[in-house]
Amino acid sequence: MTRKTGVFLLASLLALPAFAQNAGGPAVKPDLAVGRQLYEQSCGVCHTKPLVTSGRFGPALSKENLGGQADVMAEVISNGVPQRMPGFKHQFNTTQIRAIVAYVQTLDPPLPDAKPTARATGERRDDN
């Protein structure tokens, strides 16, 4: 074996762990930009309010949902909730679902809705 061949083989062996990690191993971080895009396209329809005065079909999602457990979030996104939410395992692969979960885990919980005042509801106050 020549010196050049030996150096090439050594460099190839040292590079294998880096290629393995980039090929979908556990060291690959989910892409938040992809997660946000998929969330806005598929989840936001039900889980966000398009207008301040409108409602939501589903609950607001945040890092506190489902105890913040990424594996449980991925399971719900994949399989859905009977009678309430469709599963997305046929639309998204596991990498895309992980990206959505990673994005949801960056969202702060929504502020509680303010209670309407008597003036806003048209009620009469007795202290006038």
N, CA, C and O atoms as a Tinker XYZ file with bonds, in Angstrom:
   512  protein
     1  N      0.855000   -1.168000    0.000000    73     2
     2  CA     0.000000    0.000000    0.000000    64     1     3
     3  C      0.902000    1.232000    0.000000    63     2     4     5
     4  O      1.858000    1.323000    0.770000    81     3
     5  N      0.581000    2.160000   -0.865000    73     3     6
     6  CA     1.380000    3.376000   -0.954000    64     5     7
     7  C      0.958000    4.355000    0.124000    63     6     8     9
     8  O     -0.102000    4.228000    0.738000    81     7
     9  N      1.808000    5.316000    0.329000    73     7    10
    10  CA     1.525000    6.323000    1.368000    64     9    11
    11  C      0.256000    7.119000    1.047000    63    10    12    13
    12  O     -0.544000    7.400000    1.940000    81    11
    13  N      0.074000    7.478000   -0.215000    73    11    14
    14  CA    -1.114000    8.244000   -0.619000    64    13    15
    15  C     -2.393000    7.449000   -0.359000    63    14    16    17
    16  O     -3.384000    8.008000    0.111000    81    15
    17  N     -2.377000    6.169000   -0.656000    73    15    18
    18  CA    -3.547000    5.317000   -0.427000    64    17    19
    19  C     -3.851000    5.224000    1.059000    63    18    20    21
    20  O     -5.017000    5.269000    1.452000    81    19
    21  N     -2.827000    5.095000    1.891000    73    19    22
    22  CA    -3.012000    5.015000    3.332000    64    21    23
    23  C     -3.604000    6.295000    3.904000    63    22    24    25
    24  O     -4.494000    6.241000    4.753000    81    23
    25  N     -3.122000    7.437000    3.448000    73    23    26
    26  CA    -3.653000    8.728000    3.906000    64    25    27
    27  C     -5.110000    8.876000    3.474000    63    26    28    29
    28  O     -5.948000    9.351000    4.240000    81    27
    29  N     -5.402000    8.468000    2.248000    73    27    30
    30  CA    -6.778000    8.550000    1.761000    64    29    31
    31  C     -7.714000    7.677000    2.586000    63    30    32    33
    32  O     -8.806000    8.109000    2.955000    81    31
    33  N     -7.288000    6.448000    2.877000    73    31    34
    34  CA    -8.121000    5.548000    3.681000    64    33    35
    35  C     -8.334000    6.090000    5.094000    63    34    36    37
    36  O     -9.439000    6.010000    5.631000    81    35
    37  N     -7.283000    6.638000    5.693000    73    35    38
    38  CA    -7.398000    7.202000    7.031000    64    37    39
    39  C     -8.359000    8.396000    7.033000    63    38    40    41
    40  O     -9.204000    8.513000    7.920000    81    39
    41  N     -8.230000    9.265000    6.057000    73    39    42
    42  CA    -9.123000   10.427000    5.967000    64    41    43
    43  C    -10.565000    9.980000    5.743000    63    42    44    45
    44  O    -11.495000   10.573000    6.289000    81    43
    45  N    -10.747000    8.950000    4.951000    73    43    46
    46  CA   -12.106000    8.445000    4.698000    64    45    47
    47  C    -12.732000    7.879000    5.965000    63    46    48    49
    48  O    -13.907000    8.115000    6.246000    81    47
    49  N    -11.936000    7.130000    6.730000    73    47    50
    50  CA   -12.452000    6.558000    7.970000    64    49    51
    51  C    -12.786000    7.631000    8.996000    63    50    52    53
    52  O    -13.769000    7.499000    9.725000    81    51
    53  N    -11.994000    8.681000    9.064000    73    51    54
    54  CA   -12.265000    9.771000   10.000000    64    53    55
    55  C    -13.503000   10.569000    9.600000    63    54    56    57
    56  O    -14.179000   11.143000   10.453000    81    55
    57  N    -13.795000   10.605000    8.311000    73    55    58
    58  CA   -14.944000   11.373000    7.836000    64    57    59
    59  C    -16.259000   10.618000    7.961000    63    58    60    61
    60  O    -17.321000   11.238000    7.902000    81    59
    61  N    -16.226000    9.300000    8.133000    73    59    62
    62  CA   -17.461000    8.513000    8.200000    64    61    63
    63  C    -18.420000    8.963000    9.295000    63    62    64    65
    64  O    -19.612000    9.076000    9.010000    81    63
    65  N    -17.987000    9.230000   10.534000    73    63    66
    66  CA   -18.950000    9.680000   11.545000    64    65    67
    67  C    -19.669000   10.968000   11.158000    63    66    68    69
    68  O    -20.852000   11.127000   11.460000    81    67
    69  N    -18.980000   11.878000   10.503000    73    67    70
    70  CA   -19.616000   13.124000   10.097000    64    69    71
    71  C    -20.700000   12.867000    9.054000    63    70    72    73
    72  O    -21.772000   13.471000    9.102000    81    71
    73  N    -20.413000   11.959000    8.102000    73    71    74
    74  CA   -21.425000   11.630000    7.103000    64    73    75
    75  C    -22.604000   10.897000    7.729000    63    74    76    77
    76  O    -23.749000   11.124000    7.340000    81    75
    77  N    -22.342000   10.038000    8.676000    73    75    78
    78  CA   -23.419000    9.291000    9.332000    64    77    79
    79  C    -24.342000   10.229000   10.097000    63    78    80    81
    80  O    -25.558000   10.036000   10.094000    81    79
    81  N    -23.784000   11.239000   10.751000    73    79    82
    82  CA   -24.626000   12.177000   11.482000    64    81    83
    83  C    -25.477000   13.012000   10.537000    63    82    84    85
    84  O    -26.634000   13.296000   10.846000    81    83
    85  N    -24.936000   13.406000    9.403000    73    83    86
    86  CA   -25.697000   14.209000    8.458000    64    85    87
    87  C    -26.694000   13.389000    7.672000    63    86    88    89
    88  O    -27.551000   13.960000    6.996000    81    87
    89  N    -26.616000   12.080000    7.734000    73    87    90
    90  CA   -27.520000   11.223000    6.979000    64    89    91
    91  C    -28.774000   10.889000    7.770000    63    90    92    93
    92  O    -29.445000    9.907000    7.453000    81    91
    93  N    -29.112000   11.671000    8.788000    73    91    94
    94  CA   -30.346000   11.439000    9.518000    64    93    95
    95  C    -30.137000   10.822000   10.874000    63    94    96    97
    96  O    -31.098000   10.368000   11.494000    81    95
    97  N    -28.900000   10.789000   11.361000    73    95    98
    98  CA   -28.620000   10.262000   12.682000    64    97    99
    99  C    -29.183000   11.190000   13.754000    63    98   100   101
   100  O    -29.739000   12.241000   13.436000    81    99
   101  N    -29.042000   10.810000   15.012000    73    99   102
   102  CA   -29.613000   11.588000   16.092000    64   101   103
   103  C    -28.996000   12.967000   16.260000    63   102   104   105
   104  O    -29.601000   13.813000   16.918000    81   103
   105  N    -27.814000   13.239000   15.695000    73   103   106
   106  CA   -27.173000   14.529000   15.873000    64   105   107
   107  C    -27.752000   15.608000   14.957000    63   106   108   109
   108  O    -27.438000   16.785000   15.130000    81   107
   109  N    -28.587000   15.236000   13.992000    73   107   110
   110  CA   -29.168000   16.204000   13.071000    64   109   111
   111  C    -30.248000   17.002000   13.782000    63   110   112   113
   112  O    -31.183000   16.429000   14.343000    81   111
   113  N    -30.122000   18.320000   13.760000    73   111   114
   114  CA   -31.124000   19.173000   14.398000    64   113   115
   115  C    -32.244000   19.458000   13.413000    63   114   116   117
   116  O    -31.988000   19.659000   12.226000    81   115
   117  N    -33.491000   19.479000   13.891000    73   115   118
   118  CA   -34.599000   19.810000   13.001000    64   117   119
   119  C    -34.471000   21.242000   12.489000    63   118   120   121
   120  O    -33.987000   22.124000   13.198000    81   119
   121  N    -34.896000   21.455000   11.294000    73   119   122
   122  CA   -34.834000   22.773000   10.669000    64   121   123
   123  C    -36.047000   23.595000   11.111000    63   122   124   125
   124  O    -37.175000   23.290000   10.723000    81   123
   125  N    -35.824000   24.634000   11.919000    73   123   126
   126  CA   -36.928000   25.450000   12.438000    64   125   127
   127  C    -37.650000   26.203000   11.323000    63   126   128   129
   128  O    -38.862000   26.406000   11.401000    81   127
   129  N    -36.920000   26.619000   10.289000    73   127   130
   130  CA   -37.573000   27.334000    9.188000    64   129   131
   131  C    -38.556000   26.421000    8.462000    63   130   132   133
   132  O    -39.652000   26.844000    8.095000    81   131
   133  N    -38.156000   25.167000    8.256000    73   131   134
   134  CA   -39.057000   24.198000    7.629000    64   133   135
   135  C    -40.239000   23.933000    8.557000    63   134   136   137
   136  O    -41.383000   23.883000    8.106000    81   135
   137  N    -39.967000   23.762000    9.848000    73   135   138
   138  CA   -41.038000   23.536000   10.819000    64   137   139
   139  C    -42.037000   24.668000   10.844000    63   138   140   141
   140  O    -43.245000   24.439000   10.911000    81   139
   141  N    -41.539000   25.884000   10.792000    73   139   142
   142  CA   -42.443000   27.047000   10.797000    64   141   143
   143  C    -43.292000   27.071000    9.534000    63   142   144   145
   144  O    -44.497000   27.311000    9.602000    81   143
   145  N    -42.680000   26.827000    8.395000    73   143   146
   146  CA   -43.418000   26.838000    7.134000    64   145   147
   147  C    -44.515000   25.770000    7.128000    63   146   148   149
   148  O    -45.650000   26.044000    6.738000    81   147
   149  N    -44.174000   24.558000    7.558000    73   147   150
   150  CA   -45.167000   23.481000    7.588000    64   149   151
   151  C    -46.269000   23.782000    8.598000    63   150   152   153
   152  O    -47.442000   23.507000    8.343000    81   151
   153  N    -45.893000   24.349000    9.747000    73   151   154
   154  CA   -46.877000   24.727000   10.768000    64   153   155
   155  C    -47.855000   25.754000   10.194000    63   154   156   157
   156  O    -49.070000   25.603000   10.319000    81   155
   157  N    -47.318000   26.790000    9.568000    73   155   158
   158  CA   -48.184000   27.838000    9.018000    64   157   159
   159  C    -49.095000   27.305000    7.919000    63   158   160   161
   160  O    -50.246000   27.727000    7.815000    81   159
   161  N    -48.596000   26.384000    7.099000    73   159   162
   162  CA   -49.384000   25.854000    5.995000    64   161   163
   163  C    -50.444000   24.850000    6.447000    63   162   164   165
   164  O    -51.558000   24.844000    5.922000    81   163
   165  N    -50.105000   24.004000    7.416000    73   163   166
   166  CA   -50.997000   22.903000    7.752000    64   165   167
   167  C    -51.625000   22.980000    9.132000    63   166   168   169
   168  O    -52.744000   22.504000    9.324000    81   167
   169  N    -50.939000   23.563000   10.088000    73   167   170
   170  CA   -51.435000   23.590000   11.470000    64   169   171
   171  C    -52.116000   24.913000   11.810000    63   170   172   173
   172  O    -53.095000   24.950000   12.555000    81   171
   173  N    -51.582000   25.994000   11.252000    73   171   174
   174  CA   -52.074000   27.325000   11.579000    64   173   175
   175  C    -53.533000   27.544000   11.239000    63   174   176   177
   176  O    -54.191000   28.389000   11.845000    81   175
   177  N    -54.047000   26.793000   10.280000    73   175   178
   178  CA   -55.454000   26.924000    9.892000    64   177   179
   179  C    -56.377000   26.722000   11.091000    63   178   180   181
   180  O    -57.377000   27.423000   11.240000    81   179
   181  N    -56.041000   25.780000   11.922000    73   179   182
   182  CA   -56.884000   25.470000   13.084000    64   181   183
   183  C    -56.318000   25.991000   14.405000    63   182   184   185
   184  O    -57.082000   26.257000   15.332000    81   183
   185  N    -55.014000   26.139000   14.507000    73   183   186
   186  CA   -54.397000   26.435000   15.795000    64   185   187
   187  C    -53.969000   27.883000   15.979000    63   186   188   189
   188  O    -53.345000   28.209000   16.988000    81   187
   189  N    -54.284000   28.751000   15.040000    73   187   190
   190  CA   -54.019000   30.182000   15.209000    64   189   191
   191  C    -55.281000   30.966000   14.891000    63   190   192   193
   192  O    -56.209000   30.460000   14.260000    81   191
   193  N    -55.292000   32.203000   15.340000    73   191   194
   194  CA   -56.422000   33.084000   15.058000    64   193   195
   195  C    -56.040000   33.989000   13.891000    63   194   196   197
   196  O    -55.106000   34.781000   14.014000    81   195
   197  N    -56.737000   33.891000   12.770000    73   195   198
   198  CA   -56.382000   34.743000   11.635000    64   197   199
   199  C    -56.641000   36.228000   11.917000    63   198   200   201
   200  O    -55.955000   37.098000   11.380000    81   199
   201  N    -57.622000   36.503000   12.750000    73   199   202
   202  CA   -57.948000   37.876000   13.151000    64   201   203
   203  C    -58.068000   37.915000   14.668000    63   202   204   205
   204  O    -58.361000   36.901000   15.302000    81   203
   205  N    -57.843000   39.072000   15.237000    73   203   206
   206  CA   -57.943000   39.210000   16.690000    64   205   207
   207  C    -59.343000   38.853000   17.179000    63   206   208   209
   208  O    -59.499000   38.301000   18.268000    81   207
   209  N    -60.347000   39.163000   16.390000    73   207   210
   210  CA   -61.734000   38.944000   16.812000    64   209   211
   211  C    -62.255000   37.553000   16.485000    63   210   212   213
   212  O    -63.351000   37.189000   16.913000    81   211
   213  N    -61.484000   36.766000   15.731000    73   211   214
   214  CA   -61.968000   35.430000   15.366000    64   213   215
   215  C    -61.515000   34.393000   16.385000    63   214   216   217
   216  O    -60.666000   34.658000   17.236000    81   215
   217  N    -62.096000   33.220000   16.276000    73   215   218
   218  CA   -61.741000   32.134000   17.178000    64   217   219
   219  C    -60.811000   31.140000   16.516000    63   218   220   221
   220  O    -60.364000   31.349000   15.389000    81   219
   221  N    -60.522000   30.058000   17.219000    73   219   222
   222  CA   -59.692000   28.964000   16.714000    64   221   223
   223  C    -60.527000   27.698000   16.696000    63   222   224   225
   224  O    -61.448000   27.542000   17.497000    81   223
   225  N    -60.204000   26.792000   15.777000    73   223   226
   226  CA   -60.863000   25.489000   15.760000    64   225   227
   227  C    -60.219000   24.548000   16.769000    63   226   228   229
   228  O    -60.900000   23.736000   17.395000    81   227
   229  N    -58.909000   24.661000   16.923000    73   227   230
   230  CA   -58.170000   23.826000   17.860000    64   229   231
   231  C    -57.495000   24.694000   18.899000    63   230   232   233
   232  O    -57.536000   25.920000   18.803000    81   231
   233  N    -56.876000   24.078000   19.890000    73   231   234
   234  CA   -56.205000   24.866000   20.928000    64   233   235
   235  C    -54.957000   25.559000   20.386000    63   234   236   237
   236  O    -54.355000   25.107000   19.412000    81   235
   237  N    -54.583000   26.653000   21.027000    73   235   238
   238  CA   -53.328000   27.319000   20.679000    64   237   239
   239  C    -52.183000   26.394000   21.085000    63   238   240   241
   240  O    -52.205000   25.806000   22.167000    81   239
   241  N    -51.197000   26.271000   20.223000    73   239   242
   242  CA   -50.084000   25.365000   20.501000    64   241   243
   243  C    -48.893000   26.143000   21.045000    63   242   244   245
   244  O    -48.634000   27.276000   20.641000    81   243
   245  N    -48.178000   25.515000   21.966000    73   243   246
   246  CA   -46.980000   26.120000   22.540000    64   245   247
   247  C    -46.077000   25.035000   23.083000    63   246   248   249
   248  O    -46.388000   23.847000   23.012000    81   247
   249  N    -44.945000   25.469000   23.631000    73   247   250
   250  CA   -43.988000   24.527000   24.200000    64   249   251
   251  C    -44.528000   23.813000   25.420000    63   250   252   253
   252  O    -43.940000   22.822000   25.851000    81   251
   253  N    -45.627000   24.278000   25.993000    73   251   254
   254  CA   -46.213000   23.661000   27.175000    64   253   255
   255  C    -47.246000   22.585000   26.858000    63   254   256   257
   256  O    -47.651000   21.838000   27.749000    81   255
   257  N    -47.676000   22.495000   25.601000    73   255   258
   258  CA   -48.656000   21.472000   25.233000    64   257   259
   259  C    -48.088000   20.078000   25.444000    63   258   260   261
   260  O    -46.901000   19.837000   25.228000    81   259
   261  N    -48.946000   19.174000   25.864000    73   259   262
   262  CA   -48.592000   17.772000   26.059000    64   261   263
   263  C    -47.377000   17.610000   26.963000    63   262   264   265
   264  O    -46.559000   16.710000   26.768000    81   263
   265  N    -47.269000   18.483000   27.944000    73   263   266
   266  CA   -46.160000   18.415000   28.891000    64   265   267
   267  C    -44.819000   18.755000   28.272000    63   266   268   269
   268  O    -43.778000   18.488000   28.872000    81   267
   269  N    -44.823000   19.341000   27.078000    73   267   270
   270  CA   -43.579000   19.690000   26.408000    64   269   271
   271  C    -42.804000   18.503000   25.877000    63   270   272   273
   272  O    -41.645000   18.647000   25.490000    81   271
   273  N    -43.422000   17.330000   25.850000    73   271   274
   274  CA   -42.751000   16.099000   25.429000    64   273   275
   275  C    -42.771000   15.977000   23.905000    63   274   276   277
   276  O    -43.826000   15.811000   23.294000    81   275
   277  N    -41.592000   16.062000   23.313000    73   275   278
   278  CA   -41.473000   16.044000   21.857000    64   277   279
   279  C    -42.004000   14.759000   21.244000    63   278   280   281
   280  O    -42.641000   14.794000   20.191000    81   279
   281  N    -41.750000   13.618000   21.891000    73   279   282
   282  CA   -42.212000   12.356000   21.316000    64   281   283
   283  C    -43.732000   12.255000   21.331000    63   282   284   285
   284  O    -44.320000   11.683000   20.413000    81   283
   285  N    -44.372000   12.798000   22.355000    73   283   286
   286  CA   -45.839000   12.789000   22.416000    64   285   287
   287  C    -46.411000   13.746000   21.369000    63   286   288   289
   288  O    -47.405000   13.431000   20.715000    81   287
   289  N    -45.786000   14.911000   21.210000    73   287   290
   290  CA   -46.235000   15.858000   20.174000    64   289   291
   291  C    -46.139000   15.223000   18.788000    63   290   292   293
   292  O    -47.058000   15.344000   17.978000    81   291
   293  N    -45.023000   14.548000   18.523000    73   291   294
   294  CA   -44.840000   13.898000   17.222000    64   293   295
   295  C    -45.888000   12.815000   17.003000    63   294   296   297
   296  O    -46.385000   12.650000   15.889000    81   295
   297  N    -46.227000   12.078000   18.055000    73   295   298
   298  CA   -47.251000   11.034000   17.962000    64   297   299
   299  C    -48.612000   11.631000   17.610000    63   298   300   301
   300  O    -49.328000   11.089000   16.767000    81   299
   301  N    -48.970000   12.739000   18.249000    73   299   302
   302  CA   -50.262000   13.385000   17.973000    64   301   303
   303  C    -50.288000   13.942000   16.559000    63   302   304   305
   304  O    -51.292000   13.806000   15.859000    81   303
   305  N    -49.197000   14.566000   16.130000    73   303   306
   306  CA   -49.150000   15.090000   14.765000    64   305   307
   307  C    -49.254000   13.941000   13.761000    63   306   308   309
   308  O    -49.955000   14.058000   12.755000    81   307
   309  N    -48.572000   12.854000   14.026000    73   307   310
   310  CA   -48.583000   11.706000   13.104000    64   309   311
   311  C    -49.948000   11.042000   13.023000    63   310   312   313
   312  O    -50.471000   10.814000   11.932000    81   311
   313  N    -50.524000   10.730000   14.181000    73   311   314
   314  CA   -51.752000    9.929000   14.211000    64   313   315
   315  C    -53.025000   10.720000   14.464000    63   314   316   317
   316  O    -54.122000   10.185000   14.302000    81   315
   317  N    -52.903000   11.975000   14.855000    73   315   318
   318  CA   -54.077000   12.797000   15.090000    64   317   319
   319  C    -54.772000   12.455000   16.394000    63   318   320   321
   320  O    -54.262000   11.692000   17.214000    81   319
   321  N    -55.948000   13.040000   16.564000    73   319   322
   322  CA   -56.793000   12.801000   17.734000    64   321   323
   323  C    -58.164000   12.396000   17.196000    63   322   324   325
   324  O    -58.769000   13.153000   16.436000    81   323
   325  N    -58.666000   11.219000   17.573000    73   323   326
   326  CA   -59.953000   10.765000   17.029000    64   325   327
   327  C    -61.060000   11.812000   17.195000    63   326   328   329
   328  O    -61.208000   12.409000   18.261000    81   327
   329  N    -61.805000   12.015000   16.163000    73   327   330
   330  CA   -62.961000   12.921000   16.129000    64   329   331
   331  C    -62.582000   14.399000   16.249000    63   330   332   333
   332  O    -63.469000   15.252000   16.263000    81   331
   333  N    -61.279000   14.725000   16.335000    73   331   334
   334  CA   -60.894000   16.119000   16.539000    64   333   335
   335  C    -59.848000   16.612000   15.549000    63   334   336   337
   336  O    -59.965000   17.724000   15.035000    81   335
   337  N    -58.830000   15.806000   15.273000    73   335   338
   338  CA   -57.717000   16.258000   14.435000    64   337   339
   339  C    -57.237000   15.108000   13.555000    63   338   340   341
   340  O    -57.055000   13.989000   14.035000    81   339
   341  N    -57.031000   15.383000   12.269000    73   339   342
   342  CA   -56.509000   14.320000   11.399000    64   341   343
   343  C    -55.031000   14.072000   11.675000    63   342   344   345
   344  O    -54.328000   14.953000   12.169000    81   343
   345  N    -54.574000   12.890000   11.357000    73   343   346
   346  CA   -53.156000   12.578000   11.445000    64   345   347
   347  C    -52.454000   13.027000   10.175000    63   346   348   349
   348  O    -53.064000   13.077000    9.107000    81   347
   349  N    -51.188000   13.350000   10.286000    73   347   350
   350  CA   -50.433000   13.849000    9.147000    64   349   351
   351  C    -49.298000   12.916000    8.740000    63   350   352   353
   352  O    -48.382000   13.335000    8.033000    81   351
   353  N    -49.345000   11.653000    9.177000    73   351   354
   354  CA   -48.254000   10.725000    8.867000    64   353   355
   355  C    -48.166000   10.394000    7.380000    63   354   356   357
   356  O    -47.118000    9.951000    6.910000    81   355
   357  N    -49.243000   10.601000    6.641000    73   355   358
   358  CA   -49.204000   10.336000    5.206000    64   357   359
   359  C    -48.799000   11.576000    4.406000    63   358   360   361
   360  O    -48.438000   11.469000    3.234000    81   359
   361  N    -48.859000   12.746000    5.037000    73   359   362
   362  CA   -48.459000   13.984000    4.365000    64   361   363
   363  C    -47.009000   14.350000    4.657000    63   362   364   365
   364  O    -46.322000   14.894000    3.793000    81   363
   365  N    -46.533000   14.054000    5.879000    73   363   366
   366  CA   -45.193000   14.455000    6.296000    64   365   367
   367  C    -44.364000   13.243000    6.679000    63   366   368   369
   368  O    -44.883000   12.265000    7.216000    81   367
   369  N    -43.071000   13.318000    6.396000    73   367   370
   370  CA   -42.170000   12.267000    6.862000    64   369   371
   371  C    -41.722000   12.597000    8.286000    63   370   372   373
   372  O    -42.053000   13.659000    8.814000    81   371
   373  N    -40.975000   11.693000    8.900000    73   371   374
   374  CA   -40.600000   11.889000   10.303000    64   373   375
   375  C    -39.707000   13.116000   10.496000    63   374   376   377
   376  O    -39.787000   13.772000   11.534000    81   375
   377  N    -38.875000   13.432000    9.533000    73   375   378
   378  CA   -38.026000   14.626000    9.640000    64   377   379
   379  C    -38.880000   15.891000    9.642000    63   378   380   381
   380  O    -38.605000   16.821000   10.400000    81   379
   381  N    -39.904000   15.934000    8.807000    73   379   382
   382  CA   -40.788000   17.093000    8.766000    64   381   383
   383  C    -41.598000   17.206000   10.054000    63   382   384   385
   384  O    -41.798000   18.308000   10.566000    81   383
   385  N    -42.059000   16.087000   10.575000    73   383   386
   386  CA   -42.820000   16.115000   11.830000    64   385   387
   387  C    -41.924000   16.586000   12.972000    63   386   388   389
   388  O    -42.364000   17.362000   13.820000    81   387
   389  N    -40.680000   16.128000   13.003000    73   387   390
   390  CA   -39.744000   16.609000   14.027000    64   389   391
   391  C    -39.504000   18.106000   13.901000    63   390   392   393
   392  O    -39.357000   18.799000   14.908000    81   391
   393  N    -39.464000   18.606000   12.680000    73   391   394
   394  CA   -39.265000   20.042000   12.462000    64   393   395
   395  C    -40.466000   20.829000   12.989000    63   394   396   397
   396  O    -40.289000   21.888000   13.593000    81   395
   397  N    -41.682000   20.327000   12.770000    73   395   398
   398  CA   -42.880000   20.995000   13.297000    64   397   399
   399  C    -42.845000   20.994000   14.818000    63   398   400   401
   400  O    -43.129000   22.015000   15.444000    81   399
   401  N    -42.500000   19.864000   15.417000    73   399   402
   402  CA   -42.418000   19.768000   16.879000    64   401   403
   403  C    -41.378000   20.753000   17.407000    63   402   404   405
   404  O    -41.627000   21.448000   18.392000    81   403
   405  N    -40.220000   20.815000   16.760000    73   403   406
   406  CA   -39.171000   21.742000   17.205000    64   405   407
   407  C    -39.662000   23.185000   17.128000    63   406   408   409
   408  O    -39.358000   23.989000   18.009000    81   407
   409  N    -40.418000   23.516000   16.082000    73   407   410
   410  CA   -40.946000   24.877000   15.977000    64   409   411
   411  C    -41.988000   25.144000   17.064000    63   410   412   413
   412  O    -41.960000   26.204000   17.690000    81   411
   413  N    -42.894000   24.214000   17.295000    73   411   414
   414  CA   -43.914000   24.391000   18.332000    64   413   415
   415  C    -43.248000   24.584000   19.694000    63   414   416   417
   416  O    -43.750000   25.341000   20.525000    81   415
   417  N    -42.132000   23.909000   19.928000    73   415   418
   418  CA   -41.441000   24.033000   21.203000    64   417   419
   419  C    -40.750000   25.381000   21.380000    63   418   420   421
   420  O    -40.203000   25.655000   22.448000    81   419
   421  N    -40.765000   26.223000   20.352000    73   419   422
   422  CA   -40.246000   27.585000   20.492000    64   421   423
   423  C    -41.356000   28.584000   20.802000    63   422   424   425
   424  O    -41.081000   29.740000   21.122000    81   423
   425  N    -42.612000   28.142000   20.709000    73   423   426
   426  CA   -43.742000   29.055000   20.889000    64   425   427
   427  C    -44.085000   29.217000   22.366000    63   426   428   429
   428  O    -44.208000   28.237000   23.100000    81   427
   429  N    -44.235000   30.461000   22.784000    73   427   430
   430  CA   -44.680000   30.737000   24.152000    64   429   431
   431  C    -46.180000   30.501000   24.244000    63   430   432   433
   432  O    -46.892000   30.644000   23.250000    81   431
   433  N    -46.665000   30.142000   25.428000    73   431   434
   434  CA   -48.110000   29.957000   25.580000    64   433   435
   435  C    -48.833000   31.280000   25.346000    63   434   436   437
   436  O    -48.291000   32.346000   25.637000    81   435
   437  N    -50.050000   31.213000   24.823000    73   435   438
   438  CA   -50.787000   32.451000   24.561000    64   437   439
   439  C    -51.198000   33.117000   25.868000    63   438   440   441
   440  O    -51.378000   32.460000   26.893000    81   439
   441  N    -51.338000   34.413000   25.806000    73   439   442
   442  CA   -51.835000   35.156000   26.960000    64   441   443
   443  C    -53.303000   34.824000   27.157000    63   442   444   445
   444  O    -54.022000   34.608000   26.181000    81   443
   445  N    -53.755000   34.778000   28.387000    73   443   446
   446  CA   -55.182000   34.505000   28.595000    64   445   447
   447  C    -56.020000   35.641000   28.019000    63   446   448   449
   448  O    -55.631000   36.809000   28.055000    81   447
   449  N    -57.181000   35.265000   27.487000    73   447   450
   450  CA   -58.078000   36.273000   26.940000    64   449   451
   451  C    -58.570000   37.171000   28.064000    63   450   452   453
   452  O    -58.928000   36.701000   29.144000    81   451
   453  N    -58.582000   38.473000   27.790000    73   451   454
   454  CA   -59.067000   39.420000   28.789000    64   453   455
   455  C    -60.576000   39.309000   28.902000    63   454   456   457
   456  O    -61.271000   39.107000   27.906000    81   455
   457  N    -61.072000   39.441000   30.112000    73   455   458
   458  CA   -62.518000   39.410000   30.309000    64   457   459
   459  C    -63.096000   40.736000   29.826000    63   458   460   461
   460  O    -62.518000   41.791000   30.087000    81   459
   461  N    -64.220000   40.697000   29.131000    73   459   462
   462  CA   -64.802000   41.948000   28.645000    64   461   463
   463  C    -65.305000   42.804000   29.809000    63   462   464   465
   464  O    -65.807000   42.298000   30.813000    81   463
   465  N    -65.155000   44.074000   29.642000    73   463   466
   466  CA   -65.654000   45.002000   30.660000    64   465   467
   467  C    -67.150000   45.203000   30.488000    63   466   468   469
   468  O    -67.710000   44.814000   29.463000    81   467
   469  N    -67.804000   45.805000   31.473000    73   467   470
   470  CA   -69.241000   46.063000   31.388000    64   469   471
   471  C    -69.549000   46.961000   30.199000    63   470   472   473
   472  O    -70.567000   46.782000   29.529000    81   471
   473  N    -68.687000   47.913000   29.937000    73   471   474
   474  CA   -68.917000   48.831000   28.825000    64   473   475
   475  C    -68.848000   48.093000   27.487000    63   474   476   477
   476  O    -69.619000   48.393000   26.576000    81   475
   477  N    -67.932000   47.132000   27.362000    73   475   478
   478  CA   -67.785000   46.391000   26.114000    64   477   479
   479  C    -68.955000   45.438000   25.890000    63   478   480   481
   480  O    -69.318000   45.175000   24.743000    81   479
   481  N    -69.550000   44.918000   26.955000    73   479   482
   482  CA   -70.636000   43.966000   26.793000    64   481   483
   483  C    -71.997000   44.642000   26.755000    63   482   484   485
   484  O    -72.998000   43.994000   26.450000    81   483
   485  N    -72.049000   45.926000   27.057000    73   483   486
   486  CA   -73.320000   46.650000   27.030000    64   485   487
   487  C    -74.111000   46.500000   28.320000    63   486   488   489
   488  O    -75.261000   46.933000   28.400000    81   487
   489  N    -73.499000   45.888000   29.332000    73   487   490
   490  CA   -74.198000   45.744000   30.608000    64   489   491
   491  C    -74.255000   47.086000   31.330000    63   490   492   493
   492  O    -73.405000   47.952000   31.123000    81   491
   493  N    -75.237000   47.240000   32.153000    73   491   494
   494  CA   -75.356000   48.463000   32.939000    64   493   495
   495  C    -74.667000   48.262000   34.275000    63   494   496   497
   496  O    -74.876000   47.260000   34.958000    81   495
   497  N    -73.861000   49.215000   34.625000    73   495   498
   498  CA   -73.188000   49.154000   35.918000    64   497   499
   499  C    -73.980000   49.960000   36.921000    63   498   500   501
   500  O    -74.525000   51.013000   36.594000    81   499
   501  N    -74.043000   49.456000   38.161000    73   499   502
   502  CA   -74.824000   50.119000   39.204000    64   501   503
   503  C    -74.085000   51.274000   39.867000    63   502   504   505
   504  O    -74.699000   52.053000   40.596000    81   503
   505  N    -72.793000   51.402000   39.636000    73   503   506
   506  CA   -72.050000   52.457000   40.322000    64   505   507
   507  C    -72.063000   53.777000   39.579000    63   506   508   509
   508  O    -71.313000   54.677000   39.958000    81   507
   509  N    -72.870000   53.947000   38.544000    73   507   510
   510  CA   -72.959000   55.214000   37.798000    64   509   511
   511  C    -73.896000   56.177000   38.447000    63   510   512
   512  O    -74.084000   57.286000   37.949000    81   511
